[in-house]
Amino acid sequence: MMVNPSANKLTARLKKVGPDFIEFELAIIDPTITGDLILPPAQFKAFLVEQNVTIIAATEEEHILKMKLDSLLNQA
C-alpha cells in the first residue's frame, strides 16, 4: 500500500506555552482526533520543522499563545 505524503497533514493547537515546556494537541489529517503532547521549547521547534507541523490559531487565546511561542522561540 502506497502512502501519500501530502495526506499526512499534521496540525497543532497550543494549550500552554512556558519557558520549560510547550503543551499542545496534535492532529493527523482529522482535526477532531487529537493527542496531547508536551515538549521542551527546543524540541518543540525541531518537531515543527522536521514533521512540517502547522500551528492552528483560530481563537483569540490561541493567537496570544502563538505570539508567546514566537517570542520564546526567537529568544533561543
CNS distance restraints for C-alpha pairs under 8 A (distance, minus, plus):
assign (resid   3 and name CA) (resid   7 and name CA) 7.92 0.50 0.50
assign (resid   4 and name CA) (resid   8 and name CA) 7.19 0.50 0.50
assign (resid   7 and name CA) (resid  29 and name CA) 6.81 0.50 0.50
assign (resid   8 and name CA) (resid  28 and name CA) 6.43 0.50 0.50
assign (resid   8 and name CA) (resid  29 and name CA) 6.12 0.50 0.50
assign (resid   9 and name CA) (resid  28 and name CA) 5.70 0.50 0.50
assign (resid   9 and name CA) (resid  29 and name CA) 5.05 0.50 0.50
assign (resid   9 and name CA) (resid  53 and name CA) 7.42 0.50 0.50
assign (resid  10 and name CA) (resid  26 and name CA) 6.95 0.50 0.50
assign (resid  10 and name CA) (resid  27 and name CA) 5.71 0.50 0.50
assign (resid  10 and name CA) (resid  28 and name CA) 4.71 0.50 0.50
assign (resid  10 and name CA) (resid  29 and name CA) 6.32 0.50 0.50
assign (resid  10 and name CA) (resid  51 and name CA) 7.49 0.50 0.50
assign (resid  10 and name CA) (resid  52 and name CA) 7.02 0.50 0.50
assign (resid  10 and name CA) (resid  53 and name CA) 4.94 0.50 0.50
assign (resid  10 and name CA) (resid  54 and name CA) 6.37 0.50 0.50
assign (resid  11 and name CA) (resid  26 and name CA) 5.81 0.50 0.50
assign (resid  11 and name CA) (resid  27 and name CA) 5.27 0.50 0.50
assign (resid  11 and name CA) (resid  28 and name CA) 6.63 0.50 0.50
assign (resid  11 and name CA) (resid  29 and name CA) 7.88 0.50 0.50
assign (resid  11 and name CA) (resid  31 and name CA) 7.49 0.50 0.50
assign (resid  11 and name CA) (resid  53 and name CA) 5.35 0.50 0.50
assign (resid  11 and name CA) (resid  54 and name CA) 4.72 0.50 0.50
assign (resid  11 and name CA) (resid  55 and name CA) 5.69 0.50 0.50
assign (resid  11 and name CA) (resid  56 and name CA) 6.52 0.50 0.50
assign (resid  12 and name CA) (resid  24 and name CA) 6.25 0.50 0.50
assign (resid  12 and name CA) (resid  25 and name CA) 5.42 0.50 0.50
assign (resid  12 and name CA) (resid  26 and name CA) 4.59 0.50 0.50
assign (resid  12 and name CA) (resid  27 and name CA) 6.34 0.50 0.50
assign (resid  12 and name CA) (resid  53 and name CA) 6.76 0.50 0.50
assign (resid  12 and name CA) (resid  54 and name CA) 6.18 0.50 0.50
assign (resid  12 and name CA) (resid  55 and name CA) 4.75 0.50 0.50
assign (resid  12 and name CA) (resid  56 and name CA) 5.88 0.50 0.50
assign (resid  13 and name CA) (resid  24 and name CA) 5.50 0.50 0.50
assign (resid  13 and name CA) (resid  25 and name CA) 5.17 0.50 0.50
assign (resid  13 and name CA) (resid  26 and name CA) 6.77 0.50 0.50
assign (resid  13 and name CA) (resid  55 and name CA) 5.94 0.50 0.50
assign (resid  13 and name CA) (resid  56 and name CA) 5.30 0.50 0.50
assign (resid  13 and name CA) (resid  57 and name CA) 6.77 0.50 0.50
assign (resid  13 and name CA) (resid  62 and name CA) 7.33 0.50 0.50
assign (resid  14 and name CA) (resid  22 and name CA) 7.55 0.50 0.50
assign (resid  14 and name CA) (resid  23 and name CA) 6.29 0.50 0.50
assign (resid  14 and name CA) (resid  24 and name CA) 4.40 0.50 0.50
assign (resid  14 and name CA) (resid  25 and name CA) 6.53 0.50 0.50
assign (resid  14 and name CA) (resid  55 and name CA) 7.51 0.50 0.50
assign (resid  14 and name CA) (resid  56 and name CA) 7.81 0.50 0.50
assign (resid  14 and name CA) (resid  57 and name CA) 7.91 0.50 0.50
assign (resid  14 and name CA) (resid  62 and name CA) 6.43 0.50 0.50
assign (resid  14 and name CA) (resid  65 and name CA) 6.54 0.50 0.50
assign (resid  14 and name CA) (resid  66 and name CA) 7.23 0.50 0.50
assign (resid  15 and name CA) (resid  22 and name CA) 7.75 0.50 0.50
assign (resid  15 and name CA) (resid  23 and name CA) 5.37 0.50 0.50
assign (resid  15 and name CA) (resid  24 and name CA) 5.01 0.50 0.50
assign (resid  15 and name CA) (resid  25 and name CA) 7.16 0.50 0.50
assign (resid  15 and name CA) (resid  62 and name CA) 7.72 0.50 0.50
assign (resid  15 and name CA) (resid  65 and name CA) 7.60 0.50 0.50
assign (resid  16 and name CA) (resid  22 and name CA) 5.82 0.50 0.50
assign (resid  16 and name CA) (resid  23 and name CA) 4.94 0.50 0.50
assign (resid  16 and name CA) (resid  24 and name CA) 6.88 0.50 0.50
assign (resid  16 and name CA) (resid  65 and name CA) 7.09 0.50 0.50
assign (resid  17 and name CA) (resid  21 and name CA) 6.50 0.50 0.50
assign (resid  17 and name CA) (resid  22 and name CA) 4.76 0.50 0.50
assign (resid  17 and name CA) (resid  23 and name CA) 6.47 0.50 0.50
assign (resid  17 and name CA) (resid  65 and name CA) 6.39 0.50 0.50
assign (resid  17 and name CA) (resid  68 and name CA) 6.89 0.50 0.50
assign (resid  17 and name CA) (resid  69 and name CA) 6.20 0.50 0.50
assign (resid  18 and name CA) (resid  22 and name CA) 6.13 0.50 0.50
assign (resid  19 and name CA) (resid  40 and name CA) 7.97 0.50 0.50
assign (resid  19 and name CA) (resid  41 and name CA) 7.06 0.50 0.50
assign (resid  19 and name CA) (resid  72 and name CA) 7.10 0.50 0.50
assign (resid  20 and name CA) (resid  40 and name CA) 5.71 0.50 0.50
assign (resid  20 and name CA) (resid  41 and name CA) 6.80 0.50 0.50
assign (resid  21 and name CA) (resid  38 and name CA) 6.41 0.50 0.50
assign (resid  21 and name CA) (resid  39 and name CA) 5.40 0.50 0.50
assign (resid  21 and name CA) (resid  40 and name CA) 4.21 0.50 0.50
assign (resid  21 and name CA) (resid  41 and name CA) 5.72 0.50 0.50
assign (resid  22 and name CA) (resid  38 and name CA) 5.56 0.50 0.50
assign (resid  22 and name CA) (resid  39 and name CA) 5.39 0.50 0.50
assign (resid  22 and name CA) (resid  40 and name CA) 6.01 0.50 0.50
assign (resid  22 and name CA) (resid  41 and name CA) 6.08 0.50 0.50
assign (resid  22 and name CA) (resid  44 and name CA) 7.02 0.50 0.50
assign (resid  23 and name CA) (resid  36 and name CA) 7.22 0.50 0.50
assign (resid  23 and name CA) (resid  37 and name CA) 5.83 0.50 0.50
assign (resid  23 and name CA) (resid  38 and name CA) 4.45 0.50 0.50
assign (resid  23 and name CA) (resid  39 and name CA) 6.73 0.50 0.50
assign (resid  24 and name CA) (resid  36 and name CA) 5.77 0.50 0.50
assign (resid  24 and name CA) (resid  37 and name CA) 5.51 0.50 0.50
assign (resid  24 and name CA) (resid  38 and name CA) 6.46 0.50 0.50
assign (resid  25 and name CA) (resid  34 and name CA) 5.79 0.50 0.50
assign (resid  25 and name CA) (resid  35 and name CA) 5.41 0.50 0.50
assign (resid  25 and name CA) (resid  36 and name CA) 4.50 0.50 0.50
assign (resid  25 and name CA) (resid  37 and name CA) 6.21 0.50 0.50
assign (resid  26 and name CA) (resid  34 and name CA) 5.23 0.50 0.50
assign (resid  26 and name CA) (resid  35 and name CA) 5.28 0.50 0.50
assign (resid  26 and name CA) (resid  36 and name CA) 6.34 0.50 0.50
assign (resid  26 and name CA) (resid  37 and name CA) 7.10 0.50 0.50
assign (resid  27 and name CA) (resid  31 and name CA) 5.24 0.50 0.50
assign (resid  27 and name CA) (resid  32 and name CA) 7.38 0.50 0.50
assign (resid  27 and name CA) (resid  33 and name CA) 5.98 0.50 0.50
assign (resid  27 and name CA) (resid  34 and name CA) 4.55 0.50 0.50
assign (resid  27 and name CA) (resid  35 and name CA) 6.70 0.50 0.50
assign (resid  28 and name CA) (resid  33 and name CA) 7.56 0.50 0.50
assign (resid  28 and name CA) (resid  34 and name CA) 7.45 0.50 0.50
assign (resid  39 and name CA) (resid  43 and name CA) 6.09 0.50 0.50
assign (resid  39 and name CA) (resid  44 and name CA) 5.48 0.50 0.50
assign (resid  40 and name CA) (resid  44 and name CA) 6.04 0.50 0.50
assign (resid  41 and name CA) (resid  45 and name CA) 6.13 0.50 0.50
assign (resid  41 and name CA) (resid  72 and name CA) 7.90 0.50 0.50
assign (resid  41 and name CA) (resid  73 and name CA) 6.92 0.50 0.50
assign (resid  42 and name CA) (resid  46 and name CA) 6.35 0.50 0.50
assign (resid  42 and name CA) (resid  73 and name CA) 7.63 0.50 0.50
assign (resid  42 and name CA) (resid  76 and name CA) 7.82 0.50 0.50
assign (resid  43 and name CA) (resid  47 and name CA) 5.99 0.50 0.50
assign (resid  44 and name CA) (resid  48 and name CA) 6.23 0.50 0.50
assign (resid  45 and name CA) (resid  49 and name CA) 6.54 0.50 0.50
assign (resid  45 and name CA) (resid  73 and name CA) 7.27 0.50 0.50
assign (resid  46 and name CA) (resid  50 and name CA) 5.96 0.50 0.50
assign (resid  47 and name CA) (resid  51 and name CA) 5.76 0.50 0.50
assign (resid  47 and name CA) (resid  52 and name CA) 7.84 0.50 0.50
assign (resid  47 and name CA) (resid  53 and name CA) 7.60 0.50 0.50
assign (resid  48 and name CA) (resid  52 and name CA) 5.54 0.50 0.50
assign (resid  48 and name CA) (resid  53 and name CA) 4.79 0.50 0.50
assign (resid  48 and name CA) (resid  54 and name CA) 7.40 0.50 0.50
assign (resid  49 and name CA) (resid  53 and name CA) 6.83 0.50 0.50
assign (resid  56 and name CA) (resid  62 and name CA) 7.69 0.50 0.50
assign (resid  57 and name CA) (resid  62 and name CA) 4.74 0.50 0.50
assign (resid  57 and name CA) (resid  63 and name CA) 5.20 0.50 0.50
assign (resid  57 and name CA) (resid  66 and name CA) 7.00 0.50 0.50
assign (resid  58 and name CA) (resid  62 and name CA) 6.33 0.50 0.50
assign (resid  58 and name CA) (resid  63 and name CA) 7.08 0.50 0.50
assign (resid  59 and name CA) (resid  63 and name CA) 6.28 0.50 0.50
assign (resid  60 and name CA) (resid  64 and name CA) 6.27 0.50 0.50
assign (resid  61 and name CA) (resid  65 and name CA) 6.27 0.50 0.50
assign (resid  62 and name CA) (resid  66 and name CA) 6.09 0.50 0.50
assign (resid  63 and name CA) (resid  67 and name CA) 6.23 0.50 0.50
assign (resid  64 and name CA) (resid  68 and name CA) 6.22 0.50 0.50
assign (resid  65 and name CA) (resid  69 and name CA) 6.05 0.50 0.50
assign (resid  66 and name CA) (resid  70 and name CA) 6.09 0.50 0.50
assign (resid  67 and name CA) (resid  71 and name CA) 6.20 0.50 0.50
assign (resid  68 and name CA) (resid  72 and name CA) 6.16 0.50 0.50
assign (resid  69 and name CA) (resid  73 and name CA) 6.04 0.50 0.50
assign (resid  70 and name CA) (resid  74 and name CA) 6.03 0.50 0.50
assign (resid  71 and name CA) (resid  75 and name CA) 6.46 0.50 0.50
assign (resid  72 and name CA) (resid  76 and name CA) 6.95 0.50 0.50
